Amino acid sequence: MIENFFGILKEMNVLIVDYGMGNIGSVRRVIEERGATPIITQYPEDIKKANKIILPGVGAFPDGMFSLNKTGWVDVLRKAILEDGKSIFGICLGMQLLATVSYEGHKTSGLDLIGGVVEPLKANAPDVRIPHVGWNEIEFHRNDPLIEGVAQGTDCYFVHSYHFIPKEDEYIVATTPYCGQFVSIVRKESVYGAQFHPEKSSKAGLRIIENYLKI
Amino acid sequence: MLKVRIIPTLLWKTLNLVKGQAFDSWRQVGSVMPSIKVYNARDVDELVLLDVSATDEKREPDYLTISELCDECFVPLTYGGGVTNIEVIRKLLLSGADKVAINTFAYSEPEFIREASARYGSQCIVASIDVKRNDAGNHECFSHCGKKSTGLDPISWSKRLEELGVGEILLTSIERDGSMLGYDTELTKDISTAVSIPVIASGGAGNYEHMLDVIQNGGASAVAAASIFHFTEQTPAEARDYLAENGIPVRKT
């Protein structure tokens, strides 16, 4: 696979879900730069065009789920992952939307692809500021193909006020030391999530996206 | 540990990169695109791009150019200038901006800030505040690229912006802008003490010691700078090294 890696990626379609909530431009450029073909779409029927799905997102959880529900994505994404064996990578808000439920603003059900809840970050010292904005370490709890070639403790770019608390510890791939610590990479089978923005996290972030495309 | 960010600021006026003093006497310092490419290649922590004529000219941001600039930018980018409604924010994010800075319009339509933060999340909305001393000698907020007095003191305005839901404050001292005499550390400390969101200090950086001072004594979470990088040999990478030697957490690259 490595030998003709770029060849394989060239024929690879990656579906980027456009539900009106994000800096989709940055994700698209990284996919292109890695040699694969991004399909940015608002239409759930396009799901048949790709086996890899990226769920980006900047914004508030209730608005995100409202958009996904309104446009018919929720059932389509759940079926694609749970029945058809496709994989999904949620970024930032996209990772949080994978959860069972969020308490951002009010209680809202998520995609429930990885059991867990989304709660606000809580400052644990007077000088801890929220939102958590900037570069901070990701500390790995276990090996995973998603983080292959990325050094323990690499700084990645975060910008968020809420965090994902998985139901099971086994879903935790990495955590980040802020407000105590929070989960920065999750994985359950073919469902992946990163709380930071890999598309804005320099070489390590590009490697993580490349790893996802290779999995 | 969260790192202190060093953020080059790019001021953009009719496709040219400019730099002034006290928001005036603009000098052309090149074109925007090559600068973005260089900062991207040097792997800076973040970039701020401000269109300083959009509000004056009462026009929307130049999405096409922003999109072309973002195509070359793989570091986080905040765009400001001419942000007057939710649809503008949506188009900016689609063009590739990661965060959006709002200044003038926040004063006339504070509820717009609340709406924008609710829709796109606090982390996406940066409030830009331009401050100078008024005739009575007190700090006051100015809108319209420093031209219009608002009568608001920056401490209470910052608190109000935090309450409205912004995620960061980009705090610029108009008097220090382009002076290279150092940040207004006292002002920065007043604001960083008044709010619990991150404050980006801007205006006045002339050397790395100035950055250290506003971080240690002003409580800044990030330092923005322009002249120091346009007009001197100093670089963001050296600034990072200097801060690290002085015990400030910075990004390892």
Interface residues (C-beta under 8 A of the other chain):
Chain A: G20 M21 G22 N23 I24 G25 S26 R29 V30 V58 G59 A60 D63 L93 G105 A123 D127 R129 I130 P131 H132 V133 G134 W135 N136 E137 T154 D155 Y157 V159 H160 S161 P177 Y178 H197 E199 K200 S202 K203 L206
Chain B: M1 L2 K3 V4 R5 D43 D45 E46 S67 C70 D71 F74 V75 P76 R90 L93 L94 S95 G96 A97 D98 K99 A118 R119 Y120 G121 S122 Q123 C124 G167 E168 S196 I197 P198 G219 S221 A222 R251 K252 T253
